[in-house]
Amino acid sequence: MAAPERSIDQEVDTSSSFLQKFRLYETRSNFYMIGRDKNRTFWKVLKLDRTEPTELNFHQDSTPYTESECFETLRRIHEGNRSAGGLKFVTTCYGIIGFIRFLGPYYMLIITKRRKLGEVCGHTVYGVAKSRIVTIPHASVLSSVAYSKDEKRYKRLLCTVDLTKDFFFSYSYHIMHSLQRNMSNNAEGHTYYESMFVWNEYLTRRIRNNGRDCMWTVALVYGFFKQVKLSVSEKNFRLTLIARRSRHYAGTRYLKRGVNEKGRVANDVETEQIVYEEPQDGRPVRISSVVQNRGSIPLFWSQETSRLNIKPDITLSAKDPNFEATRLHFENLAKRYGNPIIVLNLIKTREKRPRETILRVEFANAIKFINKGLSKEERLRPLHWDLHKHSRKKGTNVLGILGRLATYALNLTGIFYCQLTSDGFQNQNPSTVENNIGECSTYDLPTKDEIASDSAVENGNDSKDRQKEATMFQKGVLRTNCIDCLDRTNVAQYAYGLVAFGRQLHALGLTESDTIDLDNPLAEDLMGVYETMGDTLALQYGGSAAHNKIFCERRGQWKAATQSQELFRTLQRYYSNAYMDAEKQDAINLFLGYFQPQPDKPALWELGSDQHYNAARFLASSVPEISRSTMKRSLSESSILSEGSSTVAGRHGLGEKDEEVKGLSDSAPEIISTSKTTAMIAGSFSAPPPILEDIGLDEILENDCFCYNDDRDGGDQCTCAAFDMDWVSSSGASCEDESLTQSEITKVSKH
């Protein structure tokens, strides 16, 4: 398309600008999308070919247009196509979500309505309020496949992904990255689409690979975004809570559990808490953020969806004897956040019918095994605490205990804090910050050495002032999990957020103390935001709102009402998991591109359980052909392979020689079911925990652990005091009080 001639003074710089509003037009042979920037300084044109029934061809005109030039171009297109009906207006939109093809034509997903959710550093964050799917080829060239039953079913399935719920984006701020990362290392061009938190990475891949920029598409993040305005001592500030769900190994509760072969875990969520003061009078603005993580227990385990059992058995696979997938997961965490990695495990220590306890033992073994090959600085720092048990004890201040754990973690990782000049925020008049993500950081962040030297040189009051102005970095992260990473995990994340909140407000100069008491109104405000986040994430992954018993008790809610609410949510989650999740998982796989339909191949809904399909695909590449049929049967029937308990015992005895452990990789993988006998046997294995150096907590009065050291481990003394922490009871109970004793195991084995 030829652009009208223009004078040199009409040239505009579009290198740092973003298209934010679009108009879609059509002719019989092409779609024309006209996009403009926020300040209406330039317009651009994208042409999509409609003559190809199964191909996607488009052309991005690199020429920036003025408004009058754009109008003139459209007029010419209309005149040139008058014989075929001319140029017709289709819709106004706010960005392209992506392109997808099933068996026939390509479709374009667009945002037709948006809503403002808040802003970060002056950059507006939007939610998708309404979307639309547009068929690219003209109806006259569509083949019969476009009208086939399977094509229509795929299209309906894609539409079940509700983009108006919990998807958000920003044109100018990389919302898929943390504030600290955005400040110190701005991603450009295509790179930020490759983030693990951008859910339309697959849908935008085609246009990003063939185009010169990403101005036409928006990067969608899925999870939770909430911003509230609060005040303390008549000083106003904004609190923003962001939860970013990973697109890797994404799905629903029973169909995505544990870890995959690449070290990606189910329900992997990054939670970021941002606090900044309201900009005023041109003064520098202080801003702080802290990041924490939740994710499924990084082992190969699963649960069969059951319509007859609200709590299906947990199946633990022993196919990864050297915990390579677990190691990959923690290496990825270290790469993203640095060290140390603090692992807060909230699952149960004792059950009448062991389920969670099986995973607890194996997780402890995995951490110990991995830590053997790490330096002191890189070593994982595990904290195991049975939240469920202690929440049922009268008089137990669960949030208080979790707050102490959070204090320990924050002392290790720190928080992010820096100052921004006032032009880094939008006031009454929009500034250039919306046109350039880099403007959010108005200066180069000093290095840690520079910060340390500045603090050391200054003395007296000047030193204190300089220290307040110095940039602080978070290094490392707290990773929390329970069995679902929903209910107990959300309570723990709130406790961590509250401790961090106090430090953030203090760093911003809004409070004199760096702690916030649980009775403080600010603690109640923060609890409300975390409770909403917990409900949102639980609905996405589990099918119901979160169990918020501890929050309800904290507010003094009537006990009967709380119990009724918890029962309803349990039943709602059961129904969703048993009857709704299979289709929901199919839709997620289609949207993320993990399943791509092909002619003459089985349809997505014909493949059966997504969990089993992925597990079988991985195992088929890692076990001999002769054992694959047995493996598939075991996955589907939750049965135990007939290798005998001695092989299983050898798997868990990490004190044995490496040669014996390594030999298991050549045999068919065991599937350890949570039948009563097998679970009791698993409880007997020694799980001496790794040492947690410099824990800095003195009131360790009771140990919650599996701790049975036989002669095979050399009779090592129990080191659980540095591993499992319980500060509630003052009885000084031994390890055996909360674990299976050897006599109990023997009794069960005999029966």
Secondary structure, 3 states (H helix, E strand, C coil): CCCCCCCHHHCCCCCCCCEEEEEEEECCCEEEEEEEECCCCCEEEEEEECCCCCCCCEEECCCCECHHHHHHHHHHHHHHCHHHCCCEEEEEECCEEEEEECCCCEEEEEEEEEEEEEEECCEEEEEEEEEEEEECCCHHHCCHHHHCHHHHHHHHHHHCCCCCCCEEECCCCCCCCCHHHHHHCCCCCCHHHHCCCECCHHHHHHHHHHCCCCCCECCCEEEEEEEEEEEECCEEEEEEEEEEECCCCCCCCCCCCCECCCCCECCCEEEEEEEEECCCCCCCEEEEEEEEEECCCCCCEEECCCCCCCCCCEEEECCCCCCHHHHHHHHHHHHHHCCCEEEEECCCCCCCCCCHHHHHHHHHHHHHHHHCCCCCCCCCEEEECCHHHHHCCCCCCHHHHHHHHHHHHHHHHCCEEEEECHHHCCCCCCCHHHHCHHHHCCCCCCCHHHHHHHHHHCCHHHHHHHHHHCCECCCCEEEEECCCCCHHHHHHHHHHHHHHHHHHHHHCCCCCCCCCCCCCHHHHHHHHHHHHHHHHHHHHHCCCCCCCHHHHHHHCCCHHHHHHHHHHHHHHHHHHHHHHHHHHHHHHHHHHCCCCCCCCCCCHHHCCCHHHHHHHHHHHCCCCHHHHHHHHHHHHHCCCCCCCHHHHHHHHCCCCCHHHHHHHHHCCCCEECCCHHHHHHHHCCCCCCCCCCCCCCCCCCECCCCCCCCHHHCCCCCCHHHCECECCCCCCCCHHHHCCCHHHHHHHHHC
